[in-house]
Amino acid sequence: MSTPSATAPSTQHAPAPSGGAPGRLGSLGPVGLVLAGGISVQFGGALAVTLMPRAGALGVVTLRLLAAAVVLLVVCRPRLRGHSRTDWGTVVVFGITMGAMNGLFYEAVARIPLGPAVTLEVLGPLALSVLASRRAINAVWAGLALAGVFLLGGGGFSDLDPTGVAFALGAGAMWAAYIVFSARTGRRFPQADGLALAMAVAAVLFLPLGIAEAGTRLLDPTTVALGSAVALLSSVLPYTLELLALRRLPASTFAILMSLEPAIAATAGFLILGQALSAAEAAAIALVIAASIGAVRTQVGRGKVRAQTPEA
């Protein structure tokens, strides 16, 4: 699924640079790294859809979270001592939010196409960005987004499974919450320690749900391999690419690029899953992308004005 960036990215969870970027990855350039990360995320989501007949939506989420948690814990080796009760409370809520976001999203793509699911999910971060800015122009961006949602549902969601739509919107709400708690966790934990610990919390919490749905199918070698590939494509690789990009790219530009995820998701859904879009659905996705980019640019412009305003 989507990474936790979209229209209001939080980069505090990224580990501090510890050396030069690998030559081949660095040669892509920062924009290329972000686009590669977005492609990885959405094609990982498409792969997850193909895995669902084997393990179910909750089983796929469990495999993804477990594999990603193992990799992050090994790489980050977070320190467990020296944290306050508030620190641990923050990381636990962050983990719960992460698990809920993934679970709701995969339940959505089990019922509706990947492109529309990501488009609906993006509304959560978009709403967060609009509310945080509180400028009149944001009514325009909100209106564009609502027009996109109206088109996406064929004027009333008649062409999309309503349960899938509800799951996608729920995932969007959790994505917005994820952004908030990612920032809080990043302020309380060094480097990527908080992310690694939150991923472990999410994996532990989701494990009973995955076992209940998939049972011993979670132990099938092919299923484990595919689940690990989903974790690599949807979590580990994108986080690494985004980290490298953010060392040379302003967060505002990064956010605008991430707003293209619905289009990438629609492409992945078409190429891997054969999920073609109608003209109305394509227009809907374009409207939501335009609203996301507009909201980000408004937020960035507001920040520049504040920075240029002399203090009293």
C-alpha positions in Angstrom: 0.0 0.0 0.0 0.9 3.6 0.2 3.7 4.9 2.3 2.9 7.3 5.0 3.7 10.5 3.2 1.1 11.6 0.6 0.1 15.2 1.2 1.5 15.7 4.7 4.7 13.7 4.9 6.5 12.9 8.1 10.2 12.2 7.6 11.1 12.0 11.3 11.0 8.3 11.2 13.7 8.0 8.7 17.1 6.9 10.0 19.9 9.3 10.0 22.3 8.9 7.1 25.2 6.6 8.0 27.2 6.7 4.8 27.1 7.4 1.1 24.2 6.3 -0.9 24.8 3.2 -3.0 26.1 4.3 -6.4 23.4 2.7 -8.5 20.5 4.1 -6.4 22.1 7.5 -6.0 22.5 7.8 -9.7 18.7 7.8 -10.1 18.5 11.3 -8.7 16.1 12.3 -5.8 13.0 12.5 -8.0 13.8 9.1 -9.5 14.3 7.6 -6.1 10.8 8.9 -5.0 9.1 7.6 -8.1 10.9 4.3 -7.8 9.7 4.1 -4.2 6.1 4.9 -5.2 6.3 2.2 -8.0 7.6 -0.3 -5.5 4.8 0.4 -3.0 2.0 0.1 -5.5 3.3 -2.9 -7.4 3.9 -4.5 -3.9 0.2 -3.8 -3.3 -0.7 -5.5 -6.6 1.4 -8.5 -5.6 -0.5 -8.6 -2.3 -3.8 -8.8 -4.1 -2.6 -11.9 -6.0 -1.5 -13.4 -2.6 -4.9 -13.0 -1.0 -6.4 -16.2 -2.3 -3.6 -18.1 -0.5 -3.7 -16.3 2.8 -6.6 -13.8 2.9 -6.3 -10.1 3.4 -5.5 -10.4 7.1 -3.0 -13.2 6.5 -1.2 -11.0 3.9 -1.1 -8.1 6.3 0.4 -10.4 9.0 3.1 -11.7 6.7 4.0 -8.2 5.5 4.2 -6.7 9.0 6.2 -9.7 10.4 8.7 -9.6 7.6 9.1 -5.9 7.7 9.4 -5.9 11.5 12.2 -8.5 11.4 14.1 -6.6 8.8 13.8 -3.2 10.6 14.6 -4.7 14.0 17.8 -6.3 12.6 18.9 -3.2 10.7 18.0 -0.6 13.3 18.6 -2.6 16.5 16.6 -0.2 18.6 17.5 0.4 22.2 14.8 -0.8 24.6 15.9 0.9 27.8 15.9 4.5 28.7 12.4 5.4 27.3 9.6 6.9 29.4 6.1 5.5 29.8 4.9 8.3 27.4 7.5 7.2 24.8 6.2 3.6 24.9 2.6 4.8 24.8 3.3 6.8 21.7 5.1 3.9 19.9 2.3 1.5 20.9 -0.4 3.8 19.5 1.8 4.3 16.4 1.9 0.5 15.9 -1.8 0.1 16.4 -2.4 2.9 13.8 0.0 1.2 11.4 -1.6 -2.2 11.8 -5.1 -0.7 11.3 -4.1 1.3 8.3 -2.6 -1.8 6.6 -5.5 -4.1 7.6 -8.2 -1.7 6.4 -6.4 -1.1 3.1 -5.9 -4.7 2.2 -9.5 -5.4 3.1 -10.4 -2.6 0.6 -8.3 -3.9 -2.3 -9.8 -7.4 -1.7 -13.1 -5.8 -2.8 -12.4 -2.9 -5.1 -9.7 -2.1 -7.7 -6.3 -0.9 -6.5 -6.4 2.5 -8.2 -9.8 3.6 -6.7 -8.7 2.2 -3.3 -5.6 4.3 -3.2 -7.5 7.3 -4.4 -10.0 7.0 -1.6 -7.2 6.3 0.9 -5.4 9.5 -0.1 -8.4 11.5 1.0 -7.3 11.0 4.6 -3.9 12.8 4.3 -5.5 15.3 2.0 -8.1 16.2 4.7 -5.3 16.5 7.3 -3.4 18.9 5.0 -6.5 21.0 4.3 -7.5 21.2 8.0 -3.9 22.0 9.1 -3.7 25.0 6.6 -7.1 26.5 7.4 -7.0 28.8 4.3 -10.0 29.6 2.1 -8.2 28.3 -1.0 -8.4 24.8 0.6 -12.1 24.8 -0.1 -11.2 24.6 -3.8 -8.9 21.5 -3.1 -11.6 19.9 -1.0 -14.1 20.5 -3.7 -11.9 18.9 -6.3 -11.3 15.9 -4.1 -15.1 15.5 -3.5 -15.7 15.8 -7.2 -13.2 13.0 -7.7 -14.9 10.8 -5.2 -18.3 11.5 -6.8 -16.9 10.5 -10.2 -15.2 7.5 -8.7 -18.4 6.2 -7.4 -20.3 6.7 -10.6 -22.4 9.5 -8.9 -23.2 7.4 -5.8 -20.6 4.6 -5.5 -22.9 2.3 -7.6 -20.0 0.7 -9.4 -17.8 0.0 -6.3 -18.5 -2.4 -3.5 -19.7 -0.2 -0.6 -17.8 -2.3 2.0 -14.6 -1.9 0.0 -15.2 1.9 -0.2 -15.7 2.0 3.6 -12.5 0.1 4.2 -10.6 2.4 1.9 -11.9 5.5 3.6 -11.1 4.0 7.0 -7.6 3.3 5.8 -7.3 6.9 4.8 -8.3 8.0 8.3 -5.7 5.7 9.7 -3.1 7.1 7.3 -3.8 10.6 8.6 -3.4 9.4 12.1 -0.2 7.5 11.1 1.3 10.8 9.9 0.5 12.5 13.3 1.9 9.6 15.3 4.9 9.1 13.0 5.9 12.7 13.8 5.4 12.2 17.5 7.4 9.0 17.5 10.2 10.5 15.5 10.6 13.2 18.1 10.8 10.7 20.9 13.0 8.0 19.3 16.3 8.4 17.5 16.8 7.5 13.9 14.3 4.7 12.8 14.1 3.1 16.3 10.5 4.2 16.8 9.4 2.9 13.4 11.0 -0.5 14.0 9.4 -0.9 17.4 6.0 0.3 16.1 6.3 -2.2 13.2 6.9 -5.0 15.8 3.9 -3.9 17.8 1.7 -4.0 14.7 3.0 -7.4 13.8 2.4 -8.9 17.2 -1.1 -7.4 17.4 -2.0 -8.7 13.9 -0.6 -12.2 14.3 -3.8 -13.6 16.0 -5.9 -12.1 13.3 -3.7 -13.6 10.6 -3.7 -17.0 12.3 -7.5 -16.9 12.7 -8.0 -16.2 9.0 -5.2 -18.2 7.3 -4.2 -20.8 9.9 -1.4 -23.1 8.8 -1.4 -21.5 5.3 0.8 -18.8 6.8 3.5 -21.5 7.1 3.4 -22.5 3.4 6.9 -21.8 2.0 5.5 -20.2 -1.2 3.1 -18.0 0.8 5.9 -16.9 3.1 8.1 -16.1 0.2 5.4 -14.0 -1.5 4.6 -12.3 1.8 8.2 -11.4 2.3 8.3 -10.0 -1.2 5.3 -7.8 -0.4 7.1 -6.6 2.7 10.2 -5.8 0.7 8.3 -4.0 -2.1 5.8 -2.2 0.1 7.9 -1.3 3.2 11.6 -2.0 3.3 12.6 -0.8 -0.2 10.4 2.3 -0.3 11.6 3.5 3.1 15.2 3.1 1.9 14.6 4.9 -1.4 12.7 7.7 0.4 15.5 8.1 2.9 18.0 8.6 0.1 15.8 11.0 -1.7 15.0 13.2 1.3 18.7 13.8 1.8 18.7 15.9 -1.4 15.0 16.7 -1.9 12.8 19.3 0.0 9.9 17.6 1.8 7.4 19.8 0.0 8.6 18.5 -3.4 8.6 15.0 -2.0 5.0 15.3 -0.9 3.9 16.5 -4.3 5.5 13.5 -6.0 3.8 11.2 -3.5 0.5 12.7 -4.6 0.9 10.7 -7.8 0.4 7.4 -6.0 -3.2 6.9 -7.2 -2.0 7.0 -10.8 0.8 4.6 -10.1 -1.6 2.3 -8.3 -4.0 2.4 -11.2 -1.1 1.5 -13.6 0.0 -1.4 -11.3 -3.6 -2.6 -11.1 -3.9 -2.6 -14.9 -0.5 -4.3 -15.6 -0.6 -6.9 -12.9 -4.3 -7.5 -12.1 -5.9 -6.5 -15.4 -8.0 -3.8 -13.6 -8.8 -1.3 -16.4 -10.2 2.1 -15.5 -13.2 3.7 -17.1 -12.9 7.3 -18.3 -14.8 8.5 -15.3 -12.5 6.7 -12.9 -9.4 8.1 -14.6 -10.9 11.6 -14.4 -11.7 11.0 -10.7 -8.1 10.0 -9.9 -6.8 13.0 -11.8 -9.0 15.3 -9.7 -7.8 13.8 -6.4 -4.2 14.1 -7.6 -4.7 17.8 -8.5 -6.4 18.4 -5.1 -3.4 16.8 -3.3 -0.8 18.7 -5.2 -2.8 22.0 -4.7 -3.1 21.4 -1.0 0.6 20.7 -0.6 1.6 23.8 -2.6 -0.8 25.9 -0.5 0.8 24.6 2.7 4.3 25.2 1.4 3.5 28.7 0.3 2.0 29.5 3.7 5.3 28.2 5.3 7.4 30.5 3.0 5.3 33.5 3.9 5.7 32.8 7.6 9.4 32.4 7.2 9.7 35.7 5.4 7.6 37.6 8.0 9.8 39.4 10.5 9.0 38.7 14.1 7.7 41.5 16.2 
